[in-house]
Amino acid sequence: MPTVETSTPPGTPTPIGPYSHVAKVGQWITIGGTAGFDPVTGALAGPDVASQAARILDSFAVMLESVGSDLAHVVHVNVFLAEMADFDAMNAAYVEKMGTHRPARTVIGVRELPKPGVRVTMNLTAVTRD
């Protein structure tokens, strides 16, 4: 039976509930819903979707590195936007961090998110570099 390894690496925001950010089984990696919080201060990276999306992707890079992967090995991303009007600003931050890699992606408009001021959350599936 495969082993599920879970972790919340240093340099990433503290989860707001009873979960780990990262779950890994073999080469498959899942990162749970992540908002744009600064891991040092615990504050949102900014009030706007672009700064929050950029912070999320920076956190993803740290999380993926901790389990032998990186943003170039992302298979799928789910994006949850509090306002669809933020779609273009989120995309600009996403392209800046993801470069030319274009994994499959789903964008969903949601009525609310768990913490006040959060404009976007994301989760992803990736594979290891090996």
C-alpha positions in Angstrom: 0.0 0.0 0.0 1.4 3.5 -0.9 2.4 5.8 1.9 0.9 9.3 2.1 3.5 11.8 3.4 2.1 15.1 4.7 3.9 18.3 5.6 3.8 22.0 6.1 7.3 23.2 5.2 9.0 26.2 6.9 8.7 29.4 5.0 5.0 28.8 4.2 1.9 30.3 5.9 0.5 28.4 8.9 -2.6 26.4 7.9 -5.8 27.9 9.4 -7.3 24.5 10.1 -6.4 20.9 10.9 -4.5 20.0 7.7 -1.1 20.0 6.1 -0.3 22.0 3.0 1.4 19.2 1.2 0.4 15.6 0.6 2.7 13.3 -1.5 2.2 9.7 -2.7 5.0 8.4 -4.8 5.5 11.0 -7.6 2.1 12.7 -7.1 1.9 15.9 -5.0 -1.2 17.7 -3.9 -1.1 21.1 -2.3 -4.3 22.2 -0.5 -6.1 25.5 -0.6 -3.6 28.3 0.0 -4.2 32.0 0.4 -1.8 34.9 -0.1 -0.5 35.2 3.5 3.1 36.3 4.2 4.7 33.4 6.1 6.7 35.7 8.3 4.1 38.3 9.4 1.0 36.2 9.0 -0.6 39.2 7.2 -2.1 39.2 3.7 0.5 40.0 1.0 -1.7 42.9 0.0 -5.3 44.0 -0.4 -5.4 43.2 -4.1 -5.7 39.9 -6.0 -2.3 40.4 -7.9 -0.2 40.6 -4.7 -2.1 37.7 -3.1 -1.8 35.5 -6.2 1.9 36.2 -6.5 2.4 35.3 -2.8 0.4 32.0 -3.2 2.7 31.0 -6.1 5.8 31.9 -4.1 4.5 29.7 -1.3 3.8 26.9 -3.8 7.4 27.1 -5.0 8.7 26.6 -1.5 6.2 23.8 -0.8 7.1 22.0 -4.1 10.8 22.3 -3.5 10.4 20.6 -0.1 9.1 17.5 -1.8 11.4 17.4 -4.9 9.4 19.4 -7.4 8.9 22.9 -8.7 6.4 25.1 -10.6 7.5 23.6 -13.9 6.1 20.2 -12.7 2.6 21.4 -11.9 -0.1 19.4 -13.6 -3.3 21.3 -12.6 -4.2 24.4 -10.7 -7.6 25.3 -9.2 -8.1 29.1 -8.7 -11.0 30.4 -6.5 -11.7 34.0 -7.0 -14.0 36.1 -4.7 -14.7 38.4 -7.7 -14.5 37.4 -11.3 -13.6 41.0 -12.1 -10.2 40.1 -10.7 -9.6 37.5 -13.4 -7.2 39.6 -15.5 -5.1 40.8 -12.5 -4.8 37.2 -11.2 -3.8 36.1 -14.7 -1.0 38.7 -14.9 0.5 37.6 -11.5 0.1 33.9 -12.6 1.9 34.4 -15.9 4.7 36.3 -14.1 5.3 33.5 -11.7 4.6 30.5 -13.9 6.6 31.7 -16.9 5.9 29.8 -20.1 4.6 26.6 -18.3 0.9 26.3 -18.8 -0.6 23.5 -16.7 -4.3 22.7 -16.9 -6.3 25.1 -14.8 -9.8 25.7 -13.5 -11.0 29.2 -12.3 -14.1 29.2 -10.1 -15.9 32.2 -8.7 -16.9 31.8 -5.1 -19.2 33.7 -2.8 -16.7 34.0 0.0 -13.4 32.7 1.3 -12.5 31.7 4.9 -10.5 34.8 6.0 -11.5 38.5 5.6 -9.7 40.3 2.8 -8.8 37.2 0.9 -9.4 37.7 -2.8 -8.1 34.4 -4.1 -7.0 31.0 -3.0 -5.4 28.2 -5.1 -4.6 24.5 -4.8 -2.7 22.3 -7.2 -1.5 18.9 -8.3 2.1 18.3 -9.4 4.6 15.5 -9.9 8.2 15.2 -8.6 11.1 16.1 -10.9 12.1 12.4 -11.0 
